[in-house]
């Protein structure tokens, strides 16, 4: 009796091969940082829709340049207060 239940249950739960859907193209406007009121701001058109590697590269460069700019601003303040 147990063997017949296994066979009946196996036919109910057989896996069908469904076509795999492709993920949607990469959308830079849906990434973190695209907030109202401006939303996604790219007036020069550097980030193309679907170019995830280019977007990640530009984002990393922007973060690096921002950090250098913050250190430069701190250096200007330090020069005012520290005299040799």
C-alpha positions in Angstrom: 0.0 0.0 0.0 2.9 2.4 0.8 4.5 1.8 -2.6 1.3 2.6 -4.4 1.0 5.9 -2.5 4.6 6.9 -3.6 3.8 6.3 -7.2 0.6 8.3 -7.1 2.3 11.1 -5.2 5.2 11.2 -7.6 3.0 11.7 -10.6 1.3 14.7 -8.9 4.6 16.4 -8.2 6.5 15.8 -11.3 8.5 18.9 -12.3 7.8 20.5 -15.6 10.6 22.2 -17.4 9.4 25.8 -17.7 11.3 28.3 -19.8 13.7 30.4 -17.8 12.7 34.1 -18.1 15.6 36.5 -18.7 16.1 39.1 -16.0 15.0 42.7 -16.9 17.7 44.9 -18.3 19.7 46.9 -15.8 18.0 50.2 -15.1 20.3 52.8 -13.4 17.2 54.9 -12.5 16.1 52.0 -10.1 19.4 52.0 -8.1 20.0 53.4 -4.7 20.5 57.2 -4.8 17.9 58.0 -7.4 15.5 60.0 -5.1 12.9 62.6 -5.6 12.8 65.5 -6.6 15.5 64.9 -9.1 15.3 61.2 -9.6 18.0 59.7 -11.7 20.3 62.6 -12.8 22.5 61.9 -15.8 22.3 65.0 -18.2 25.3 63.9 -20.2 24.0 60.4 -20.8 27.0 58.5 -19.6 24.9 55.6 -18.1 23.1 53.7 -20.7 20.2 51.4 -19.8 21.5 47.9 -19.6 25.2 48.8 -19.0 25.6 47.6 -15.4 29.4 47.4 -15.5 29.8 50.9 -16.8 27.4 52.2 -14.1 29.3 50.4 -11.3 32.6 51.8 -12.7 31.3 55.4 -12.8 29.8 55.0 -9.3 33.1 53.8 -7.8 34.9 56.7 -9.5 32.4 59.2 -8.1 32.9 57.8 -4.6 36.7 58.0 -4.9 36.6 61.6 -6.2 34.3 62.6 -3.4 36.6 61.2 -0.8 39.6 63.0 -2.3 37.6 66.3 -2.3 36.7 65.8 1.4 40.3 65.3 2.3 41.3 68.4 0.3 38.7 70.5 2.1 40.0 69.2 5.5 43.5 70.0 4.4 42.5 73.6 3.8 41.0 73.9 7.2 44.0 72.3 8.9 46.4 74.7 7.1 44.6 77.6 8.7 45.0 76.3 12.2 48.4 74.4 12.1 51.5 76.6 11.7 55.1 75.3 11.6 
